[in-house]
Amino acid sequence: MGTWTLDDIPWQNFDAGKLDPEIVRLVKAASLVEYNGAVYAQHLCRVFADDNGFQTSARQWGEEEVQHGVALGRWAELADPSFDFDSAFARFREGFRIDFDNDRSRRGSRAGEMIARCIVETGTSSYYTALAEASDEPVLKDICRHIAADEFRHYRLFYKNLSACLAREQLGRWARLRIALSRIAESEDDELAYAYHAANGGDAAYDRRSCSRAYGQRAAALYRLHHVERMVAMVLKAVGLKPNRRLGRVATGIAWRAMRWRAGPFAKAVA
């Protein structure tokens, strides 16, 4: 396992008086996505079937993702006693399915798969950092700081393996950039939207557009400029571009404006 366990979380310090209902909704959804990490770990083991060393790392990564889900789910049940993590996860798995029953990456190559994983870890590292800073509830702050540190360490794991893959594969910067942008665009797909629905929608019918908007607006409202700056630098590094002053500044400006636009009615929170 990783560097911490559930026993390291100061659950006794939970303070219901410092809850933000909007953050509670986000944590419920995040718990389901994180807990589903074992599925992706199994897929990585199939993609890297002849690499025992990386398979070991991928399995540990999957175990840590599951632990993230358990910790967030336990906190969500404290924050909202009506929330049943097991039932919500069952709804999520029933309604959101990805076919990973193959040994080929959807990104076209092993290097492409590692780029996609770097992008995901970039997003989660920045997200949990932003969530920790936005919340006043002490236990959630502690959980999110642990998760953010894990996700940054995961980024380094996948980046290191990406370098090894690139030594054997011909994948130029523009191809790497296309893969990264396509993975960023997938944040608009059903995974996060359906997790938000499964965690917060009760018996209502799933409306992809409204759930995606509800999740996206609330999540974007957490970010501050320094979160976006770090996120952009990590993305540029993954695609082989140096986040120098001009490139990093331009990319950060675009990403920041996009984040504020995404926040919609919550935009004042990111001003």
Helices and strands as residue ranges (DSSP letters): G 6-8, G 11-13, G 16-18, H 21-35, H 37-47, H 52-79, H 85-95, H 110-134, H 138-166, H 173-185, G 186-188, H 190-200, H 208-220, H 225-238, H 245-263, G 264-270
